[in-house]
Amino acid sequence: MTIQSYKYHLLNLLSLFFTMFCQINAQTFDVDTILFNGPAEKRINLVYLGDGYTAGEMNKYLQDVQSINNLMFGKFPLNRYKNYFNVFAIKVISAESGIKHPLTASDCPSGTTHPVSNPNNYFGTRFDVGGIHRLVVPGNYALINSVLASNVPMYDQALIIGNTGFYGGSGGTYATATSNSNAAEIMIHEIGHSFAKLADEYWAGAQFAREMPNMTRENNPSIVRWKNWLNLSDIDIFPHTGDATWFKPSSNTCEMELLFRPFCAVCIENFIERIHQLTNPIESFSPSNSTSIPQGGTVKFKVSNLIPEPNTLKRRWLLNNQINANNTDSININTNSLSPSGHTIQYTVTDTIPFSRSDNHPQIHTYNIIWNISAATNISAPELIETSVKLYPNPVSDFLNVSVKLEKTSRISLRLVSMDGKELFKMNSRHYSAGEHQLNINLNNLKASNGACLMQLTVNDKLITKEFIRLR
């Protein structure tokens, strides 16, 4: 039996307040690097936190993390994109060992099989949430958020491991699993909920039924969400056993229905699309936007990519919109052969992995660098100049973090707006010194708005816009 998806938010706002745009004060802990592939702003950063591990159990915690992480990155499609990720483990110390079990769910095992327990663990993680015994959820999301902000602020997805041998877990904002013997499979299933935003493919109950990438009420083959996969890889339109008005793409063959299965093709596609939402294959390039090229010289243009395994990146170089080279990371342009008028060099990369059949994948997840060469041979690369600003987590439920790195003292203002143009929040212009600043926005205080929103950050007179997804 798999774990039911459950988004559970318990914010103790009477005892814990976060001040808008102030550094969150929370206890700092030692942080171990489990996997490092590059700078945080150019990678997807997964962060493990333990609950119910005492100071004397830190070795067990790290062993649990490593065991889960090894199996998770052995699972397709995460194994294809392992070098797109960094992984960290925050060594959160609880006063007492274990996870709370109030023995209140109607499906609880007998007290002798799983006795009542109420250890003083750090995040209040417990069984029996929502009246379901195996639904294990941390009780204090605000505290988790503050620990993340104080220890690994540039995280993209957090994973909670509860220190108990009893079976349980949950999806939602934070993927949660116990350290049960099936911990890795539980966490892989839950990361499907939390990271790829997938639904269970078993019937979890009417309260969990909603339109999601692998769950729908639409059964018209021409417009169903997974229409591009029909009759391929065992994908069809299968009714849910608990309610035949809801449909799923696979039957008894997907990790989102039964543990120890591969993900179905529809779920694989959503993992891949999510990876590309959070990062892109272009890691670095040269020359930079400030490089000056001597008149009449030869210029070498070079791009370094994050390569999936096996490599599915299609790369193309264009000179004045005409193909100059394919599937190479560098080209040499002799400026003696160019006329005195302006010219463009464009590099384009697309991931052609066949496991993404999304209609808009080639448009949304094609990445470009454009250099403009003038008669004075000045080169600029306008496509990738916003790397000094990062939003996290994204999607976000409660607290949005904006990291801004300034090379000099600058004037900053900020707006959050919905896609229909309604202003949700405004920070008036103020001066910030050179260096890195973290702005923390409490979304609970804003006007209701779900789905896609825009962050509009103005640095001096330059507007930087980034999209984020708000979940409630």
DABELZI-V496418 format. One line per field, one symbol per residue. phi: phi as a letter, one per 30 degrees, with the letter a starting at -180 (. if undefined). psi: psi as a letter, one per 20 degrees, with the letter a starting at -180 (. if undefined). burial: # if it has 16 or more other ideal C-beta (glycine too) atoms within 10 Angstrom, else .. A space follows every 10 residues. Layout:
BEGIN
phi = ???
psi = ???
burial = ???
END
This chain:
BEGIN
phi = .ccddacbbb cdddcbccde icddcbdcbd bcccbbblee dcbdccbcbc bicdedcddd edddeddddd dddccdcddd ceddccbbbd ddccdbdjcd bdicddcddd eddbddbbdd cdcidbdidi iceddcbddb dddedddddd cbdcccbcbc ccdadddlla cjecdbbdde dceddedddd ddddcciccd ccdckedcda dbecaacdbd edbeecedce ibhidaccdd ddaddcbbdb bibcedcbdi bddddddeed ddddeddcab ddcaabdddc dcceeidccc cbbccdcdcd dcdccbcbch icecabhbca bccddddcdd ddbbcbcbbb dceddcceec edddcccbbb ccccedhdcb bddbccddbb cadbdbcbbc cbcbccdaeb cbbbbcbddc jddcabcddb cbddkcbccc cdddccdeac idbbccccch cccccbcbcc cb
psi = prpqpooooo omihiopppp kqpporpqrq pqohppiaqh ijrpoppqpq pjprhijhgg ghgggggghg hgjippjhhh khjiqqpqop mppqhqprqp niliqhjqrq hhgnrpqlqm rgjkprrjpk jogioppqin hhhghhgghh gmhlqhpqpp opnqiqpraq abgpppqrkr hkgghghggh hhgggilqrq jroiqhiipr orhkpripjo hiiqhkhiip jqkkpanpqq hhoiiqqrir okjqhigprk qrqrhghggh gghgghhirr iogrrqrrij pppppjrppp ppppqooror pjppqpppol jpphqqlqiq qppoihiqri rqqqpppppp okpijojphj ghghkppqpp pporhjkqpq mihljkiipp qqrorqggop poppopirpr pprqqpqrij jpphqporpq pqrqapqppo poihirqppr bprppopood jppppqqqpp q.
burial = .#######.. #......#.. ...#.#..#. .#.##....# .######### ####..##.. ##.###.##. .##.#.##.# #..####### ####..#### #...#..#.. ...#..#.#. #########. .######### ########## ########## ####.##### ########## .######### ########## ####...##. .#####.... ...###.##. ....####.# .....##### #.#####... #.######## ########## ###.#.#... ..#.....#. #.#.##.#.. .##.#####. ...##...#. #.#....#.. ..#.###.## #.#.##.#.. #...#.###. #.#...#.## #.##....## ########## ####.#...# .#.#####.. ...##.#... .#....#### ###.....#. ..#.#.###. .......#.# #.
END
